[in-house]
């Protein structure tokens, strides 16, 4: 058998050298499909299979209650002394805004127990990790920053040790830089810094309410089974001590750290990965069908040779082995080139990931490791089977005499047309899905948020309350507002507790007796509506002085319509507050146009505006500037102005309204870009397959075409005959694709922001594109057909 396989291998390689065209085409088609599948599997590998980049990672485990925070900080301190099989460290992630050299950005921070680095056996690229002495409420707040943050924000300066980083939580002194490659214990979430647990304790979070995650290392001689038995005993004590604890309902478990266990971000990644898996599978199938078509053409041209082998006693198994060997060689070439394509597409995807407007999803490292190679190897074997079966089954012993006479493999052309039809249907489905997403993106991008967004910059601020001076925060914001209005080039400045994708909640009721209803509310500076170009449709705007009686409110159209349908809303009274002691009487002074603060993809909800002067206790605002030109030109002066207010003011997000609106659509843009690129790839592969079918059809019908032309057929008639065949295949494929798309695009309903999945524009546009592609793919074969010389055609074969 090995000798026979060696002969088949040598024959395949010799044939490929003599006819490199079909081999290169097959390898090229497979490489594209293998490349995108390698990137997808590398993505899956980084999320679910790759271990932490720490020494002895195989002995690092995680303790959890089914993907939730397992216990509180006080419970962890209670059961930690009883651990024998495990050495456990506690950690908790939170987001903060840092201020480094005037650049304000979100930073994912892990607050961790003092033994965090010891459990993970982490060294430091520079400086040190925090110690038990640092993890004390009386200690100076310290921070270890990531290697990436050190390189990107501090340019690898060794003098970073000892510097202070200001965040909206508090300021920290840098004591160390984490080792290169380590970005936390829950990839793909990339942590930018680590601080001791005492940080949250200093902020007043009680240990009994501080929920923590647990990462542990197996002790010497301990096994995963012994650790699980031990943690079950400790968990029983915890559950008995606090039977009403909400997170004590699920038992504690010990599992490997490989995998995407901790992060809630899987709510985004898992649907996306499911979608990409289906799409990549379709691209893979299209590529296999393409190669099968190529091999069918090869087998048709070799029908005399195969018939001769059969006449000499070659069995069907022997012929299949020869076909499978040829498929394996092509699959090996496609897999090898596909690894290179996958590496390049992985680098491209890595560059796309930081564009996600969040500090969390930046830790995906897409690389080609042994698991990716093994996956592509298995995919290569599967592909070899898929595209080797059709040509092997095309030659049956009953075709022996016909093959010797040169008329075998009659069914192969029809098989090739069927495969092209499948390709058209699958690629059209992907094109339509991408088109529907693109239409949804265009629709939501052009949606009116209900407020002006051009030339407007905001920075979110939080003032620490001063119990001895309850009006100190209000006075601080008033001073800041006056100074901001005095900045050169600033047309207007205002304050608001509501801004894009930040909508504080409130409660109100129409009478003191009815239960309050939840709705949105914005505490704003008088004149905010004018600055943001939100027109008053009825009544008047907010007053500039504090009200003595009922508090004046401006409500939006949706609230007026829902609360007083068909009635006059201006002048109506309502009670503000979620609890009875806090209720205050208010009166509707005016109705403003709806604004969609929660997002362009969400409808307007009942909402009211209240003057900042009537809410003096409010201590969280966005300072908004209307500028003469590019708003980011005022970013640095604005930051300097805010910093001059002193340490009592915490700085949050700084962004233009244009960018805030655009970045809110990042998930839809991701899905559209990925699905669109894969759809275009599928279309290219399918177009290549259709071209191959038509070119082969013209070659096979050269004698027939020559006879037709010898008998007086005009070139136009021959042209129409070839084009009609191509367009007929395409039309049937398009019809099948439309039916398939009608069912599949419904899976994208959650991404369409109200757009009908059966979008006639997207369906018609994708169908028209495919018909145009079919005309281009069949143009050259049709042109070649009308140039057939009748005399040469009659001598064909």
KEVO-565297 format. One record per residue (C-alpha): residue in three letters; x, y, z. Coordinates in steps of 0.1 Angstrom, whole numbers, padded with zeros to 4 digits, always signed. Example, Ala and Ser with C-alpha at 12.3 -4.5 7.8 and 13.67 -1.06 7.14 Angstrom:
residues 2
Ala+0123-0045+0078
Ser+0137-0011+0071
//
This chain:
residues 797
Unk+0000+0000+0000
Unk+0028+0024+0009
Unk+0045+0016-0025
Unk+0012+0023-0043
Unk+0007+0056-0024
Unk+0043+0066-0032
Unk+0036+0060-0069
Unk+0004+0080-0067
Unk+0023+0108-0050
Unk+0050+0109-0076
Unk+0025+0108-0104
Unk+0005+0137-0088
Unk+0035+0159-0084
Unk+0047+0151-0120
Unk+0012+0160-0133
Unk+0011+0192-0113
Unk+0045+0203-0128
Unk+0033+0196-0163
Unk-0001+0215-0157
Unk+0007+0241-0130
Unk-0024+0262-0139
Unk-0050+0240-0123
Unk-0027+0233-0093
Unk-0020+0270-0086
Unk-0057+0278-0089
Unk-0067+0250-0065
Unk-0040+0260-0040
Unk-0050+0297-0042
Unk-0087+0289-0036
Unk-0079+0267-0006
Unk-0054+0291+0008
Unk-0079+0319+0010
Unk-0105+0297+0028
Unk-0078+0282+0050
Unk-0064+0316+0059
Unk-0097+0330+0072
Unk-0104+0298+0091
Unk-0070+0299+0106
Unk-0077+0335+0118
Unk-0110+0324+0132
Unk-0096+0294+0150
Unk-0067+0316+0164
Unk-0094+0339+0177
Unk-0111+0310+0194
Unk-0078+0297+0206
Unk-0070+0330+0223
Unk-0104+0331+0240
Unk-0109+0295+0250
Unk-0078+0273+0248
Unk-0047+0293+0255
Unk-0032+0292+0290
Unk-0019+0322+0309
Unk+0016+0335+0301
Unk+0029+0327+0335
Unk+0054+0301+0348
Unk+0038+0267+0355
Unk+0005+0278+0339
Unk-0008+0242+0339
Unk-0010+0244+0377
Unk-0029+0277+0378
Unk-0066+0272+0384
Unk-0097+0294+0389
Unk-0122+0291+0417
Unk-0157+0302+0406
Unk-0195+0297+0409
Unk-0204+0292+0373
Unk-0189+0323+0357
Unk-0197+0347+0386
Unk-0178+0363+0414
Unk-0175+0334+0439
Unk-0174+0352+0473
Unk-0169+0384+0492
Unk-0135+0397+0504
Unk-0144+0389+0540
Unk-0153+0353+0531
Unk-0121+0349+0512
Unk-0102+0361+0543
Unk-0122+0336+0564
Unk-0115+0304+0543
Unk-0080+0313+0530
Unk-0062+0299+0561
Unk-0079+0265+0556
Unk-0065+0260+0521
Unk-0039+0232+0518
Unk-0041+0221+0482
Unk-0043+0256+0469
Unk-0027+0290+0473
Unk-0054+0315+0463
Unk-0052+0352+0453
Unk-0083+0375+0451
Unk-0089+0401+0425
Unk-0116+0424+0412
Unk-0117+0445+0380
Unk-0130+0480+0377
Unk-0127+0507+0351
Unk-0112+0541+0357
Unk-0102+0571+0337
Unk-0065+0581+0339
Unk-0049+0614+0331
Unk-0014+0609+0317
Unk+0003+0639+0301
Unk-0031+0655+0294
Unk-0044+0624+0276
Unk-0076+0611+0292
Unk-0085+0574+0286
Unk-0102+0545+0302
Unk-0080+0521+0321
Unk-0089+0486+0332
Unk-0075+0481+0367
Unk-0073+0449+0387
Unk-0074+0454+0425
Unk-0057+0423+0439
Unk-0046+0407+0471
Unk-0010+0412+0482
Unk-0001+0376+0472
Unk-0013+0380+0436
Unk+0022+0381+0420
Unk+0034+0353+0443
Unk+0006+0330+0433
Unk+0012+0336+0396
Unk+0050+0337+0400
Unk+0052+0370+0383
Unk+0084+0390+0381
Unk+0086+0426+0371
Unk+0100+0441+0340
Unk+0109+0472+0361
Unk+0106+0479+0398
Unk+0085+0455+0419
Unk+0050+0442+0427
Unk+0031+0455+0457
Unk+0036+0436+0490
Unk+0016+0430+0521
Unk+0028+0463+0535
Unk+0013+0481+0505
Unk-0021+0463+0511
Unk-0030+0483+0541
Unk-0055+0512+0544
Unk-0027+0532+0561
Unk-0003+0527+0532
Unk+0004+0550+0503
Unk-0017+0540+0472
Unk+0006+0522+0448
Unk+0002+0508+0413
Unk+0019+0483+0390
Unk+0013+0492+0353
Unk+0013+0469+0323
Unk+0042+0466+0299
Unk+0020+0479+0271
Unk+0009+0510+0291
Unk+0045+0517+0300
Unk+0056+0515+0263
Unk+0026+0534+0249
Unk+0021+0562+0275
Unk+0055+0565+0291
Unk+0076+0555+0260
Unk+0095+0529+0280
Unk+0110+0555+0303
Unk+0127+0538+0334
Unk+0119+0570+0353
Unk+0083+0560+0355
Unk+0090+0543+0388
Unk+0079+0568+0415
Unk+0057+0589+0392
Unk+0021+0595+0401
Unk-0009+0585+0379
Unk-0041+0604+0385
Unk-0074+0585+0380
Unk-0110+0593+0387
Unk-0107+0571+0418
Unk-0075+0585+0433
Unk-0039+0591+0425
Unk-0014+0562+0426
Unk+0024+0560+0428
Unk+0039+0536+0402
Unk+0061+0510+0419
Unk+0066+0485+0391
Unk+0060+0474+0355
Unk+0044+0440+0348
Unk+0063+0415+0326
Unk+0059+0417+0288
Unk+0030+0397+0276
Unk+0011+0395+0309
Unk-0022+0415+0307
Unk-0042+0399+0335
Unk-0058+0366+0343
Unk-0089+0368+0321
Unk-0079+0374+0284
Unk-0090+0388+0261
Unk-0096+0415+0287
Unk-0064+0435+0289
Unk-0057+0451+0322
Unk-0036+0482+0322
Unk-0027+0483+0359
Unk-0029+0465+0392
Unk-0034+0480+0427
Unk-0038+0465+0462
Unk-0072+0455+0476
Unk-0068+0483+0501
Unk-0077+0507+0473
Unk-0114+0498+0474
Unk-0113+0496+0512
Unk-0100+0531+0513
Unk-0130+0542+0491
Unk-0154+0530+0518
Unk-0164+0497+0502
Unk-0171+0473+0531
Unk-0153+0439+0529
Unk-0187+0421+0533
Unk-0199+0436+0500
Unk-0167+0436+0480
Unk-0172+0407+0455
Unk-0139+0391+0443
Unk-0127+0365+0418
Unk-0102+0339+0429
Unk-0072+0326+0410
Unk-0051+0299+0426
Unk-0021+0277+0422
Unk-0020+0240+0431
Unk+0003+0232+0459
Unk+0032+0208+0455
Unk+0019+0173+0453
Unk-0018+0184+0450
Unk-0040+0174+0422
Unk-0071+0191+0407
Unk-0092+0163+0422
Unk-0079+0169+0458
Unk-0083+0207+0453
Unk-0119+0202+0443
Unk-0126+0180+0473
Unk-0111+0205+0496
Unk-0130+0235+0482
Unk-0163+0216+0485
Unk-0157+0213+0522
Unk-0148+0249+0526
Unk-0178+0260+0505
Unk-0201+0240+0527
Unk-0189+0260+0557
Unk-0194+0292+0537
Unk-0229+0283+0527
Unk-0238+0273+0563
Unk-0224+0306+0577
Unk-0243+0328+0552
Unk-0273+0308+0538
Unk-0290+0339+0524
Unk-0260+0352+0505
Unk-0272+0355+0468
Unk-0240+0341+0454
Unk-0239+0311+0477
Unk-0266+0293+0458
Unk-0241+0277+0433
Unk-0213+0256+0447
Unk-0177+0266+0443
Unk-0158+0249+0415
Unk-0122+0246+0406
Unk-0113+0246+0369
Unk-0084+0252+0346
Unk-0075+0288+0337
Unk-0075+0281+0300
Unk-0106+0297+0285
Unk-0128+0326+0283
Unk-0145+0321+0317
Unk-0145+0353+0336
Unk-0155+0380+0312
Unk-0191+0391+0307
Unk-0178+0404+0273
Unk-0186+0370+0259
Unk-0221+0384+0254
Unk-0205+0402+0224
Unk-0179+0377+0214
Unk-0200+0345+0215
Unk-0227+0357+0190
Unk-0200+0372+0168
Unk-0180+0339+0169
Unk-0211+0319+0161
Unk-0218+0341+0131
Unk-0182+0340+0119
Unk-0180+0302+0123
Unk-0210+0298+0100
Unk-0197+0323+0075
Unk-0162+0308+0075
Unk-0177+0273+0071
Unk-0196+0286+0040
Unk-0164+0301+0026
Unk-0146+0268+0032
Unk-0174+0249+0015
Unk-0173+0272-0015
Unk-0135+0267-0018
Unk-0139+0229-0017
Unk-0166+0230-0044
Unk-0143+0251-0065
Unk-0115+0226-0062
Unk-0139+0198-0069
Unk-0149+0215-0101
Unk-0112+0218-0111
Unk-0107+0181-0104
Unk-0138+0171-0123
Unk-0124+0190-0153
Unk-0091+0172-0148
Unk-0108+0138-0146
Unk-0128+0145-0177
Unk-0097+0152-0197
Unk-0081+0120-0183
Unk-0111+0097-0190
Unk-0092+0076-0215
Unk-0063+0071-0191
Unk-0087+0061-0162
Unk-0107+0038-0185
Unk-0074+0021-0195
Unk-0065+0016-0159
Unk-0099+0000-0153
Unk-0094-0023-0182
Unk-0061-0034-0168
Unk-0078-0043-0135
Unk-0076-0012-0113
Unk-0103-0013-0086
Unk-0125+0015-0076
Unk-0106+0017-0043
Unk-0073+0020-0062
Unk-0088+0049-0084
Unk-0102+0066-0053
Unk-0068+0064-0036
Unk-0052+0081-0066
Unk-0078+0108-0066
Unk-0074+0112-0028
Unk-0037+0115-0031
Unk-0041+0143-0056
Unk-0065+0160-0032
Unk-0041+0156-0003
Unk-0013+0172-0023
Unk-0035+0202-0032
Unk-0048+0204+0004
Unk-0013+0204+0018
Unk-0003+0232-0005
Unk-0035+0252+0003
Unk-0029+0246+0041
Unk+0007+0257+0039
Unk-0001+0289+0020
Unk-0032+0293+0042
Unk-0011+0295+0073
Unk+0008+0325+0058
Unk-0025+0341+0048
Unk-0039+0334+0083
Unk-0009+0350+0099
Unk-0013+0382+0078
Unk-0051+0384+0084
Unk-0045+0378+0121
Unk-0021+0408+0122
Unk-0048+0428+0104
Unk-0075+0418+0130
Unk-0052+0426+0159
Unk-0049+0462+0145
Unk-0087+0464+0143
Unk-0092+0453+0179
Unk-0079+0484+0196
Unk-0104+0504+0176
Unk-0131+0490+0199
Unk-0140+0520+0222
Unk-0134+0501+0254
Unk-0104+0494+0275
Unk-0114+0458+0279
Unk-0112+0440+0245
Unk-0076+0448+0236
Unk-0058+0416+0248
Unk-0065+0392+0220
Unk-0032+0380+0206
Unk-0037+0362+0173
Unk-0009+0338+0166
Unk-0002+0306+0148
Unk+0004+0279+0174
Unk+0003+0241+0173
Unk-0034+0240+0179
Unk-0040+0262+0148
Unk-0017+0240+0127
Unk-0035+0209+0139
Unk-0069+0224+0131
Unk-0058+0234+0096
Unk-0042+0200+0091
Unk-0075+0183+0100
Unk-0094+0208+0078
Unk-0070+0200+0049
Unk-0077+0162+0052
Unk-0115+0170+0053
Unk-0112+0192+0023
Unk-0092+0165+0004
Unk-0121+0141+0011
Unk-0147+0166+0000
Unk-0133+0175-0033
Unk-0118+0141-0041
Unk-0151+0122-0039
Unk-0168+0138-0069
Unk-0142+0130-0095
Unk-0137+0095-0080
Unk-0174+0088-0082
Unk-0176+0102-0117
Unk-0157+0072-0131
Unk-0176+0039-0128
Unk-0168+0006-0143
Unk-0199+0009-0165
Unk-0182+0038-0183
Unk-0153+0017-0194
Unk-0162+0013-0231
Unk-0174+0049-0234
Unk-0142+0061-0218
Unk-0120+0041-0242
Unk-0140+0057-0270
Unk-0134+0092-0255
Unk-0170+0098-0245
Unk-0169+0091-0207
Unk-0177+0112-0177
Unk-0209+0126-0192
Unk-0223+0135-0158
Unk-0193+0156-0149
Unk-0204+0188-0166
Unk-0238+0187-0149
Unk-0221+0181-0116
Unk-0199+0211-0122
Unk-0229+0233-0130
Unk-0247+0221-0099
Unk-0216+0230-0078
Unk-0215+0264-0094
Unk-0251+0269-0086
Unk-0244+0260-0049
Unk-0215+0285-0049
Unk-0237+0313-0063
Unk-0264+0306-0037
Unk-0240+0305-0007
Unk-0221+0336-0017
Unk-0253+0355-0025
Unk-0265+0347+0010
Unk-0233+0362+0025
Unk-0236+0393+0002
Unk-0272+0399+0012
Unk-0264+0396+0049
Unk-0235+0421+0046
Unk-0258+0444+0025
Unk-0285+0443+0052
Unk-0260+0451+0079
Unk-0245+0479+0057
Unk-0280+0493+0052
Unk-0287+0492+0089
Unk-0254+0510+0096
Unk-0262+0537+0071
Unk-0297+0541+0085
Unk-0285+0545+0121
Unk-0255+0566+0112
Unk-0278+0591+0095
Unk-0303+0591+0123
Unk-0309+0624+0141
Unk-0300+0621+0178
Unk-0321+0651+0185
Unk-0293+0674+0196
Unk-0264+0692+0179
Unk-0232+0672+0178
Unk-0208+0691+0156
Unk-0181+0713+0171
Unk-0190+0701+0206
Unk-0166+0686+0232
Unk-0173+0673+0266
Unk-0155+0660+0297
Unk-0173+0642+0324
Unk-0165+0653+0359
Unk-0172+0642+0395
Unk-0169+0664+0425
Unk-0163+0648+0459
Unk-0190+0660+0483
Unk-0180+0680+0513
Unk-0205+0674+0542
Unk-0195+0706+0559
Unk-0202+0726+0527
Unk-0232+0711+0509
Unk-0231+0738+0482
Unk-0194+0736+0475
Unk-0198+0713+0445
Unk-0223+0736+0429
Unk-0200+0766+0434
Unk-0171+0747+0420
Unk-0190+0738+0388
Unk-0203+0774+0385
Unk-0167+0787+0386
Unk-0155+0761+0360
Unk-0184+0771+0337
Unk-0175+0808+0339
Unk-0139+0801+0331
Unk-0148+0777+0302
Unk-0170+0804+0286
Unk-0140+0828+0288
Unk-0117+0805+0267
Unk-0108+0820+0233
Unk-0127+0804+0205
Unk-0154+0789+0227
Unk-0189+0800+0215
Unk-0208+0786+0244
Unk-0204+0763+0274
Unk-0229+0744+0295
Unk-0233+0717+0321
Unk-0253+0685+0319
Unk-0257+0653+0339
Unk-0269+0636+0307
Unk-0248+0631+0275
Unk-0246+0605+0248
Unk-0249+0569+0262
Unk-0251+0583+0297
Unk-0287+0587+0309
Unk-0292+0589+0346
Unk-0325+0574+0359
Unk-0352+0590+0380
Unk-0387+0585+0392
Unk-0419+0605+0389
Unk-0456+0602+0394
Unk-0486+0622+0383
Unk-0500+0623+0419
Unk-0487+0618+0454
Unk-0509+0587+0458
Unk-0498+0567+0427
Unk-0466+0546+0426
Unk-0437+0564+0409
Unk-0426+0554+0374
Unk-0390+0552+0362
Unk-0379+0575+0334
Unk-0348+0594+0323
Unk-0337+0627+0337
Unk-0311+0654+0330
Unk-0299+0680+0355
Unk-0287+0707+0332
Unk-0275+0743+0332
Unk-0302+0768+0322
Unk-0295+0775+0285
Unk-0284+0738+0279
Unk-0313+0733+0255
Unk-0303+0763+0235
Unk-0266+0753+0234
Unk-0274+0718+0222
Unk-0300+0731+0196
Unk-0329+0713+0212
Unk-0360+0733+0203
Unk-0389+0741+0227
Unk-0420+0730+0209
Unk-0445+0742+0235
Unk-0443+0764+0266
Unk-0409+0778+0277
Unk-0375+0767+0287
Unk-0358+0764+0321
Unk-0355+0795+0343
Unk-0322+0809+0354
Unk-0332+0813+0391
Unk-0341+0788+0417
Unk-0378+0781+0420
Unk-0396+0789+0452
Unk-0428+0769+0445
Unk-0432+0739+0422
Unk-0400+0730+0404
Unk-0403+0739+0366
Unk-0395+0710+0342
Unk-0391+0707+0305
Unk-0403+0673+0293
Unk-0398+0656+0259
Unk-0424+0647+0233
Unk-0425+0611+0243
Unk-0432+0618+0279
Unk-0460+0643+0270
Unk-0475+0617+0246
Unk-0473+0588+0270
Unk-0483+0605+0302
Unk-0510+0628+0289
Unk-0522+0613+0256
Unk-0543+0637+0236
Unk-0542+0663+0264
Unk-0523+0695+0271
Unk-0491+0687+0290
Unk-0478+0722+0298
Unk-0489+0733+0332
Unk-0494+0697+0345
Unk-0480+0689+0380
Unk-0461+0658+0390
Unk-0442+0645+0419
Unk-0405+0637+0416
Unk-0387+0611+0436
Unk-0385+0573+0439
Unk-0395+0572+0477
Unk-0421+0591+0496
Unk-0398+0611+0519
Unk-0379+0625+0488
Unk-0409+0635+0467
Unk-0411+0671+0455
Unk-0438+0689+0435
Unk-0429+0699+0400
Unk-0447+0715+0371
Unk-0443+0711+0333
Unk-0431+0744+0319
Unk-0424+0733+0284
Unk-0421+0705+0259
Unk-0388+0699+0240
Unk-0381+0678+0210
Unk-0371+0642+0216
Unk-0334+0634+0220
Unk-0320+0598+0219
Unk-0293+0600+0246
Unk-0293+0562+0252
Unk-0281+0555+0216
Unk-0290+0560+0180
Unk-0303+0525+0179
Unk-0328+0531+0207
Unk-0361+0550+0205
Unk-0367+0580+0227
Unk-0381+0573+0261
Unk-0399+0595+0286
Unk-0375+0621+0298
Unk-0374+0654+0317
Unk-0349+0682+0322
Unk-0345+0700+0355
Unk-0323+0731+0362
Unk-0291+0726+0380
Unk-0301+0754+0403
Unk-0330+0733+0415
Unk-0307+0703+0422
Unk-0278+0718+0442
Unk-0267+0684+0455
Unk-0258+0670+0420
Unk-0221+0664+0419
Unk-0216+0647+0385
Unk-0217+0667+0353
Unk-0203+0669+0318
Unk-0188+0702+0309
Unk-0197+0708+0273
Unk-0180+0733+0250
Unk-0193+0746+0216
Unk-0162+0756+0196
Unk-0155+0775+0165
Unk-0136+0746+0147
Unk-0122+0712+0155
Unk-0133+0706+0191
Unk-0101+0686+0200
Unk-0081+0718+0196
Unk-0097+0728+0229
Unk-0089+0695+0247
Unk-0057+0706+0263
Unk-0070+0740+0275
Unk-0100+0723+0288
Unk-0080+0697+0308
Unk-0057+0725+0322
Unk-0088+0744+0332
Unk-0103+0713+0350
Unk-0070+0704+0367
Unk-0068+0739+0381
Unk-0099+0731+0402
Unk-0078+0709+0424
Unk-0079+0672+0435
Unk-0115+0673+0446
Unk-0126+0671+0410
Unk-0123+0636+0393
Unk-0119+0636+0355
Unk-0137+0611+0334
Unk-0142+0607+0296
Unk-0131+0635+0272
Unk-0146+0632+0237
Unk-0163+0651+0210
Unk-0200+0644+0205
Unk-0193+0634+0169
Unk-0169+0607+0181
Unk-0192+0596+0209
Unk-0220+0590+0184
Unk-0197+0572+0159
Unk-0181+0550+0185
Unk-0214+0539+0198
Unk-0218+0519+0165
Unk-0186+0500+0168
Unk-0203+0466+0172
Unk-0224+0470+0141
Unk-0193+0483+0122
Unk-0173+0453+0133
Unk-0199+0428+0121
Unk-0205+0447+0088
Unk-0167+0448+0080
Unk-0161+0412+0089
Unk-0191+0398+0072
Unk-0187+0421+0042
Unk-0150+0411+0037
Unk-0159+0374+0039
Unk-0188+0379+0016
Unk-0166+0395-0010
Unk-0141+0366-0006
Unk-0169+0341-0012
Unk-0181+0360-0043
Unk-0145+0360-0057
Unk-0142+0323-0052
Unk-0176+0317-0067
Unk-0169+0339-0097
Unk-0137+0319-0103
Unk-0158+0287-0102
Unk-0184+0300-0126
Unk-0156+0312-0150
Unk-0141+0277-0148
Unk-0174+0260-0156
Unk-0180+0282-0186
Unk-0145+0279-0199
Unk-0146+0242-0195
Unk-0181+0241-0212
Unk-0167+0260-0242
Unk-0138+0237-0244
Unk-0160+0206-0243
Unk-0184+0220-0269
Unk-0157+0232-0293
Unk-0166+0205-0319
Unk-0203+0213-0315
Unk-0197+0250-0319
Unk-0175+0244-0349
Unk-0203+0224-0366
Unk-0229+0251-0358
Unk-0207+0278-0373
Unk-0199+0256-0403
Unk-0236+0252-0409
Unk-0241+0290-0408
Unk-0246+0299-0372
Unk-0238+0336-0366
Unk-0214+0346-0339
Unk-0242+0365-0321
Unk-0262+0333-0318
Unk-0232+0315-0304
Unk-0225+0344-0280
Unk-0261+0342-0267
Unk-0260+0305-0263
Unk-0229+0307-0241
Unk-0242+0337-0221
Unk-0276+0321-0217
Unk-0260+0290-0201
Unk-0240+0311-0177
Unk-0269+0334-0168
Unk-0292+0304-0164
Unk-0269+0288-0139
Unk-0266+0322-0121
Unk-0304+0328-0121
Unk-0311+0295-0105
Unk-0283+0301-0080
Unk-0297+0336-0072
Unk-0332+0322-0068
Unk-0319+0296-0043
Unk-0298+0322-0026
Unk-0327+0345-0021
Unk-0347+0317-0005
Unk-0318+0308+0017
Unk-0312+0345+0026
Unk-0348+0350+0036
Unk-0344+0326+0064
Unk-0308+0332+0074
Unk-0309+0371+0077
Unk-0335+0367+0104
Unk-0306+0357+0126
Unk-0293+0392+0123
Unk-0325+0408+0136
Unk-0309+0420+0168
Unk-0282+0439+0148
Unk-0306+0457+0124
Unk-0318+0485+0147
Unk-0354+0482+0135
Unk-0346+0476+0098
Unk-0367+0448+0082
Unk-0344+0418+0077
Unk-0361+0412+0043
Unk-0348+0444+0029
Unk-0357+0446-0008
Unk-0329+0471-0015
Unk-0302+0448-0001
Unk-0317+0417-0018
Unk-0320+0435-0052
Unk-0286+0450-0050
Unk-0268+0418-0041
Unk-0287+0399-0069
Unk-0278+0426-0094
Unk-0241+0424-0084
Unk-0241+0387-0089
Unk-0257+0390-0123
Unk-0230+0415-0132
Unk-0203+0391-0120
Unk-0218+0363-0140
Unk-0217+0384-0172
Unk-0180+0393-0165
Unk-0172+0357-0156
Unk-0187+0343-0189
Unk-0176+0372-0212
Unk-0142+0357-0220
Unk-0154+0321-0226
Unk-0182+0335-0248
Unk-0157+0356-0267
Unk-0135+0326-0272
Unk-0165+0306-0285
Unk-0173+0330-0313
Unk-0137+0329-0324
Unk-0137+0291-0329
Unk-0124+0282-0364
Unk-0148+0256-0378
Unk-0121+0237-0396
Unk-0100+0234-0364
Unk-0131+0225-0344
Unk-0140+0197-0367
Unk-0105+0183-0362
Unk-0109+0186-0323
Unk-0098+0154-0306
//
